[in-house]
Each structure stands twice: as C-alpha cells, then as structure tokens.
Amino acid sequence: MLGLPDLGYRPALQRPATVYLSRQDDPRSVPRAGLSSIPVARNVVFLGLTSLFTDISSEMVSAVLPMYLVTVLGFSGIAYGFLDGAQHGITALLRVVSGVVADRRRHHKSVAAVGYILSAISKAGLLVSGAAPIAAGTFLCLDRLGKGVRTSPRDALISLSSDRSNLARAFGVHRALDTAGALVGPVAAFGILSLVPGQYAVLLVCSFGIALTGIGTLLFFVEDKQGHRPEVGALSLSSLFSPLRSSVYRRLFLAAVMVTIATVGDGFVYLNIQRLSLFDPRFFPLLFAGTSMSYVILAVPFGRIADRFGRRHLFLLGHLFLLGTYVLITRRGAPLIGTVGCLALHGAYYAATDGILAALAASVLPESSRATGISLLTTGTALARLAAAALYGVLWTHAGPGTATAIFAVALIVSLGLAAVLLYGGHPQGDNIP
C-alpha cells in the first residue's frame, strides 16, 4: 500500500519527498538499491490519483460505446472506424499547442487542469444530450480533446518531478494508477447498468461526480514544477516543431509513428473477441477491465526493467505482445482461454509501451522543451491511430475482420523491423536512444 508523506512545510533546499511502494523498497532499510527499490515523487502519486479518478469517469462512458454504436445503433465498420480514429485525431493540433504553452509559460499544472475540466464538461454534455449518436460522438470527442490538452503537460510534470534514472519507473507508477481507473470504470459501468438497466443518466451523473474529484486532487495536492526557463520568442511553426531538430528525437518520433500505423484500435480488438466468443453483449465493458487489469499488474515491473536494461528494448517487446493479440483474435478455439490470453497480451502491450514511450521522450528532451516534445510525439501517434482506425474499418467492412487483422499483423512485423533500425541506429559518439 502506498505510504504518502505528510503535507507539512519543508525547507526549499530539502530534497523532494519520496514515496516507496513497500517497506522493503525504502533505501534506509535496503543496503543497496536495485530492482526492489522504486523511488517515486509525491507529485507522481497525486498525478496518478488525478488520472485514476478521471479514467474511472471516462471509461465508465467509453466502455459501453463500441457495442452500443455497432450493435444497437447499427454503425458500420467504416463509420465506427472513423469515429474511433476521430477520438485520437481530433486532439492532434491541441496536443502540440498545449505542450508549447506549458513550456513557454512554465505552468504545466494550469494547462493540464484545463484538459481535465474539458473532460468533466463532456460528461455533463452527454447527460444533457441523451443517447443520440451524433451528440454522443461530439461529446466523446470533447473528452478526448481534454485528454489531448492535459497529457503532454502532465507527462512533462511527471518527468520534472522525477530523477532522470528513474523515469520509466515513475511513469510506470503513474500509468498503474491511471490504468487502475480504466479497470474500475468499466466494472462500475457494468455494475450500475446491472442495477438499473438502461439508465444511462445515472451512469453519467456518477461519471461527472468522479471527474470533479479528479480535478480537486490536481488543484489541491499537485505542486507545479516550472523547470528551466526557455527563451521566449514569437509563437511560430518553428517553435512547434523545434524538438525535431534533434536527430535522436527524430528517430524516436519516426519509430513510434511507424508502429502505431499498424495498431488495431481497442474497440476493434474487443469487437473481434466478442465476434469469436459470442458472449452476452452486456458483458462487453468487462473486456476493457481485463486489459486494464493486465496493464496495472505489469506497469511498475516493466518500468523497473526498462530503467535497468533499456527502455527501447521493452518498447519493441511490447509490440510483439500486440502481435500475439492479433494472432489470438483471428483464431477460433476455447473461448474463455482465448479471451483471457488476448486481454493479458493486450494489457502487456500497453504496459510495455505507453509509459515507456513517454520516458524515452523525456530522456532525450531538454527541460525547456519537454512538454513540446512529448506533445509532438503524442500528436504524431494520434494521427497514426486515426489513419489506422480508418483503414482497419474499411478493411473490416470490405474484406472481413479476419483478413483485416492479418493485413495489420504483417504491417506490424514490417514496421517493427524498421523501428528497430531507427531505435538502435545511433552514432558511436553517443547519439543514442536509452
């Protein structure tokens, strides 16, 4: 259980407070640090709790949407693919702008707060709009818009609050708390709709209240970290894309975008599982919880391993887990074993890539442009997800789910080979990705 330090006054020159995940992890009781020690700044824990509450709120809503839109409202694979991709692509420009603003103004917390507030507003909007598909899609995109605004400054704040050698562990702890929310959200949605079938208004009221709790945690418990003051000039396209001047960052950016283009969206993965397993649609939200459970269990251990043995190794390994997911969702077999295996691999994929990619970016970016660089990277991957979702939707409709997944599996193998060349292709003098 996390032991949080007291919130009392500390002198300005005192080292930042550290939280240890267990008594054995405290370096005062362990003579030599190793894989067993996980130093985590207090800020990281409270940012994780903010994300936990926000993800409970968001996933309560999004977990019921794929099945509802496709099986109840009759969305085609193409229509759902574009909507699923729009959730990622709609935030593209705002991700970069929010990162630049956070770096230039040095108020990462304030910019992140705007994103969390937008997500809360989307829940209130869904409550007012009812179940109309266009309105639901619009407010779902507003939720993703909030995610786009908050992600980069939040990740920059995590990196500024953490020691450089422990970045993957810090992101692992944050992502574990964040994904715990993604685990609880679908289960909560299932529980609410089981108690009051069809009463989506009740679900949305609960979702909105939990979102407000997340905002309160951020505002009252998270400390802003301003980092190095950059030289402020006029905002321009040059400043938006300034991180790309670094060759090592360019290689990381291209590698991440390349593998993301061959990524099947979560909704389609779960629709494939339901198609093969033929379980009752009311259990569909629990598929999200299954992936999240695997992610929560593996996020911190994978962060430790990445910091010790190399973040790029684990990032590539994570996409092999994704490839295993593709294999399982194209084969008919024992439904329960196949479903559990698929969800376990899918969660392992996220645990080995999501926080690890943010840690990789933070490790090659200077403090003065860290939020900008992270936002540019997440924008590139968001646009790649938009293209991937739209393409998979077209293939799903015209060639069938099995063929669509097989094509994406081949594309993933090819893109992994090219990404490995980029990630391991540094110069002997030291221009390497850690």
N, C-alpha and C positions, 0 to 999 in steps of 0.2 A: 504494500500500500504506500502511496506517495506521502512522504513526510514534508509538508511545506514549512519553510522557515517563518518566524514571526515577522510582522509587517512594521516593526518599530524603526526608530531612527538609526541610521548608520552613517558614520563619517564618510565624506566624499571620497577619501583616498582608500577606503576599505575595499577589498576585492568583492565583486558581485556575489550575492548569495548563491549557494549551490544546493540543489536537491538531489538526493540519492534514492534510487528505487528500492533499496533494501539496506539493512544494517551492514551486510557484508560488503556492499558497494562503497561504503564510507572509507576514504583513504586513511583515516585515522585508525581504523581497525584492520586494514589490509596493508601489509608492509610494502608491497609492490603492486602498482597499477597494472591491469591487464584487461582481458575481455570481461572480467567481472565488474569493472567499475564503469559507471555511467554518469559523469558529471553533467547536470542539467540546470541551466539558469532558471531562476524563479519566473522570469518573463516567459520562457518557453512553456512552462507548465500552465500559466494563466492564458497564454495564447492558445494552447491546446484545449483548455476548458472552454474558451470562447468558441473555438471551432467545433468542439463536441456539441454544445447546445445548438449552434447554427446548423450543423449537419443533421441532428435529430429532427429539427424543424423542416429542413429542406427535403430530407429523404422520406419523411412521412408522406409528403406530397408526391415526389417524383417516383417513388416505388410503385405506385398504383397506376401511373400514367401509360407505360408501354402497352400493357394488357388492355387497359380501358380504351385507348385510342385505336388499337388494331382490331380487337375482338368485339368491342361494344359499339364504337363509332364507325368501324369499317374502314379505317385508314389503310391505304395500300402500302406495300413495302417502300415504294418511291416516296410517298407522302410522309411516312414516318421517318424515313432516312433523312429527308431534308429538314424535318423538324428537329430530329436528334442532332444533326450537324449544325443547325442554326443555333442551338444552345451553346455550342462551343465557338462557332464563328462570329456570333453577334457581338462578342466581347473583345474582338481582336484589337481594334484601334484603342479602345479604352484601357486595355491592359498596358500598352506602351505609354500612353499619356499619364496614367496613374503612377507608373514607375518613375517617369521623368519628374513629375510634380513632387513625388515623395523625396527624390534625391535632391532636387533643387531647393525645396522648402525645408528639408530635413525634419519633416513631421510625418513620419511613417504611420504613426498611430492614428492621426486625424484622417489621413487618406483611407486607411483600412476601415475606419469607423463608417465612412460614407458608404463603402461597399456593403458592410453588414446591415446598415439601415435600409439600403435599397432592397436587400433580400427580405427583410422583415415586411417592408411595404408590399412586396409581391404577394405575401401570404394574405394580407388584408384585401388586396385586389382580387385574388382568387375567391375569397369568401363572398365578395360583392357580386362578382361576375357569374357565379354558378358554374355549371359544367359545360358551357358552350365551348366547342373545340378551339375556335379562333381565339377567344378570350383566354382560355386556359393556356394555349401556346404562347400568347403575348406575355402573360404574367410569369410563365415559366422562364421565358427569355429574360424578363426583368430580374428574376432570381439569379440567372447565370450572369447577367450584367453586373449585379452586385458582386458575384464571385470574381469576375474579371477585374473589378476595381480593387478589391481587397487583397487578392492573392499575392501580388508582387511586393507591395509594401509590407505585408505581414511576413513573407518569407525573408525579406531584407532585414526586418526587425529581429527575426529568429537568428539570422546569421550574425548581426551586430551584437546580439546578447550572448553569443557563444564563442568558445575558443575555437580557433581555426582547425586544430587537430581533431576536434570532436563534432564537426559539422554534421556528418551523416547520422551520428547518434542523436544529436539534438533534433534534427528533422525527423528521425525515426520515432522519438518520443512524442513529438508534436503530431505526426501522422497517426500514431497509435491512438492518441486521444481523439483526434479528428475522426478517425475511422470507427472508433467506438460509437460515435454519434451516428455514423452511417449504418452501424449494426443495430443500434437501438431504434432508429427511426422506422425502418420497415416493420420491425416487430411490433412497435407501438401502433403503426397504421393497421396492421393485421388485427391486433387486439381491439382497437377502437371499432373497426368495421365489423368485427365479430360480435361485439356487444350491441352495437347499434347499426345493423346492416343498412348500407346505402346512405347513411347520414354523413355525407362529406363535409357539411358545415361544421359538425362537431370536431372532425379531424382538423379542419383549417383553423378553428379557434384555438385548439391546443397547440398547433404548429406556430401560430402567431405569438402566443404567450411564451413559448420556449425560445423563439428568436429574440424576444425582448430580454430574456435572461442572459443570452449570449452577449448582447450589446452592453448590458450593465457590467458584465465581467470584464470586458475590454476597457470600458471607460473608467472603472474604479480601481482595477487591480493591475493593469498593464502599464509599465513605465516606458515612455518614449526613449529611443536611442537615436541620437542625431547623427553620429558618425562624422566622417571628415567633411568639412565644408567645401563644396566644389566651387570653381569659378563660374559665376552665373552670367550668362550672356543671353542673347535673344533666343527664344524657343524656335527651333527650326527642325527640318527633316534630318539635318546633320546631327543634331543633339539626340534625336530619337534613335538613330541607328549607330551612334558612336561606339557602342561595345563591339560592333562587327569589324572595327579596325584592327582588333587583336586576332591574330591568326589562330591562336589556341581556342579562343571563344568561337570563332567561325567554324572550326572543325566540330566542336561540340554541338553547335546550333544545327549544322547540316546533318550530323548523325542522328540527333533527336527527331528532326523533322522527317528524315528518311524512314525511320522505323515506324513512326506514327502514321504515315500514309498507309501502311499495311495493317493497321489496327482496326478490328471489328468493334463497334460500339457496344457498351454494356447491354443496352436494351435488346440488341440483336442476338447477343450471346444467350440471354435469358429466354428470348422467344424460341431460339433453336433448342434449348433444353426442354422447354415446355412442349415443343412440337414432337420431340422424340420420346419424352417420358409420359406425355398425355395425363399429367396430374390435374387435379381440380384447379381452375384458374384463380380461385380465391387464395390459394397458397403462393401465388406468383410473387408477392412482396418479400417472401422469405428467401427467395433466391438472392436478393440484394444483401440480406443479412448473412447468408452463407459466405459470400465473397468477403464481406466486411470482417467476419469472424476470423477467417484465414489471415487477412491483412493485419488485424490487431495483434494476433499471436506472433506474427513474423516481423513486424515493422522494426521493433527495437533490436532483436538479434541480428537482423540483416544490416541495420545501421552500424552496429558494433563491428561486424565482419567487414563491411565496406571501409570503415575508417582504418582498420588494421591491415587489410590485404589489398585494398584498391577499389575505389568506387566504380570505375568504368567496367571492371570485371563483373561486378554484381549487376550493373545496369544491362549488360548484354545477356547475362544469365537469365534475368527476369523475362526477356523476350523469348527465351526458349520455353519458359513456363507458359507464356501466351501461345506458343506454337503447340504445346501439349493440349491446351484448351481447345484449339481449333480441331485437333485430331479427335477429341472426345465428343465434340458437338456434331460430328459428321458420322458417327458410328452408332448403330443400334446395338444395345446389349442389355445388361441388367440395369434397369432404370435408376434404382437407388444408388448403386455403386458408381455408375457413370455420372450422375448428378453431383454426388459428393466429391468425386475426383475432379470434376470440372470446376466446381466452386473453389476447391482447395488450390488448384493451379492458378485460377484467375486471381484469387487473393494474393498468392505468392508473387504473381507478376506485378501487381501494384506495390507490394511491399518492397520489391527489389528495384523499382524504377521511379516511383513518384517522388518520395523524399530524397532518394539518391540523386536524381537529376537536379533537384534544387541545390543540393550540397555540392555537386560538381560545378554548377554555375557559380555559386558563391565562392568556391575555392579559386576560381580563375579570374574573378572580377575585383577591381579595387572598391573600397568602401564608397567612394564618391559616386560610383555609377552602378552600384549593386542592384538596387531596385529596378533601374532601367534595363539592365542586362537580363535579370530574371523575367521581367515583364515581356521583353522582346522574345525570349525563348518560349515562354508560355503562349505568346501570340502565334509564333510560328507553329507550335504543336496544335494549337486550337484550330488554325486554318487547315492544317493537315487532317485533323479529325473531321472537319466539315467536309473536305473532299472525300475522305474515306467513307464517311457515313452515306453521302450521296451516291457514291459509286457502288457501295455494297447494297444499297436499297434498289438501285437499278438492276444489278445482277440477281438479287433475291427475287425480283418480280419477273424477270425475263428468262433467267437460266435456272432458277430454283435455289433454295438455301444451301444444299449440299455443294453444288458447283461453285456458288459464290464464295463459300468458306474455303474450298480447295484452292481457288484462284488466289485468295488472300494469304493462304498458307505458303504458297510458292513465292508470292511477292515478299512475304516476311523473311523467308530464308535468304533471298537475294539482297534485301535491304540490310539484313544483319551482317552479311559479308562486307558490304560497302561501309557500313557504320564502323565495323571493327578496323578497317583500314584507316578511317578518319581518326578514331579514338587512339589508336596505337601508332599513328604516323608522325610523332613529334620528332624534333631535331635532337641530335645527340647533346647539343649545348644546354638543353633543359627546357625547351618549349614543348612541354608535355602536359597531358591531362592526368591528374592524380587518380 
